[in-house]
Amino acid sequence: MEEYTRPHFFFHGDVGDEKLEEEKRRCHFCQIRSFPTHTRYPITIVNTEDDAVLDPSFRFMDRSILGKGVEPTKREFLTGCECVDSEDCQYNTCNCLQDVEDDSSDDENLYGIDGARPHKKVYAYHSHGVRAGRLRSKVLASRDPIYECHESCACGPYCPNRVVERGRQIPLQIFRTKNRGWGVRSTVDIKKGQFIDKYMGEIITAQEANRRRAESHIAQRKDVYLFALDKFSDPNSYDDRLRGPPLEVDGEFMSGPTRFVNHSCEPNMRIFARVGDHADKHLHDLALFAIRDIPRGEELTFDYVDGVDDSENDALDPDKQKDMTRCLCGSKGCRGYLW
């Protein structure tokens, strides 16, 4: 590990020739130090277990990129809310919350000027107090998508409905585990409902994803890095991008630190679909939130097959076990096999 870090700390601060600049572009430490959030919320890499280093071909990124054949939504179809402030978003007709039901459970003493209760849209997040910015328990226990205000909105960057939009706000550390390769933890305590980071990578077509699976030596190993953007897939949708096979995110060769998060059958995080502009539902974010309090230093995990029906679990069939991937999470409720 020391040999791995030496070139960066001894030479990469220099402005050198073209060969040195190319070496710096491939350096993992240079990549993560280039992130705008590095000073406040750094990503670190440590290994006290063995001599392994990250794959030199892997590239850190702080946002997903569109692969070949994936076109961004045309600007004329993009929309944002015209709310003047955060209260306007919640108590008026915020475009971003058009798919969220009205709520009458909170703020019982709040009435409009005509004495009638105003219609209230529920943010996915607490907007006041010590829990501000954390997912509400009702959302955290569901698989509902999260609808946020975004860069095209008029409500401003401090709107309480812009949590994922503001990006990762905790430091993360990639570390070498004893028996599961690389893992991720935080150097600070994390609270239940807190946003941790997005799963990022190259967004590719379903056809390209299947091609990469076929080329992989072990197809199911490739599935560790591929996540389908299928939350809104609907064969009856008016949007042809939602009728067809969903796009997928491939984080194997380019991604953020969450690419190194391991599976657990009893995880402390869950992935939620996060939507900014409604015209981009087919390109929704994969946002990781803590589903319980996580003390600093505890490994961060999520369930790779969360929500998949395993009622016909092949792990019960001894003849099929030899072709299955054994789970090493070590939790009390471990299912024994990943798939």
ABEGO torsion letter per residue (X at the ends): XAAAAAAAAAAAABBBBAAAAAAAAABAAAAAAABAAAAABBBBBBBAABABBBBAABBBBABBBBBBGBBBBBAAABBBBABABAAAAAABBBAAAAABBBBAABGAABBBAAGBBBBBBBBABBABEAABGBBBAAAAABABBBBBBBAABAAEAABAABAAAAEBABBBBBBBBAAAEBBBBBABBBBBGBBABBBBEBBBBAAAAAAAAAABABAAAAAAABBBBAAABBAABABAAAABBBBBBBAAABBBAAAABBBBABBABBBBBBBBBAAAAAABBBBBBBABBBBBGBBBBBBAABGBBAABBAAABAAAAAABBBBAAGBAABAGBAX
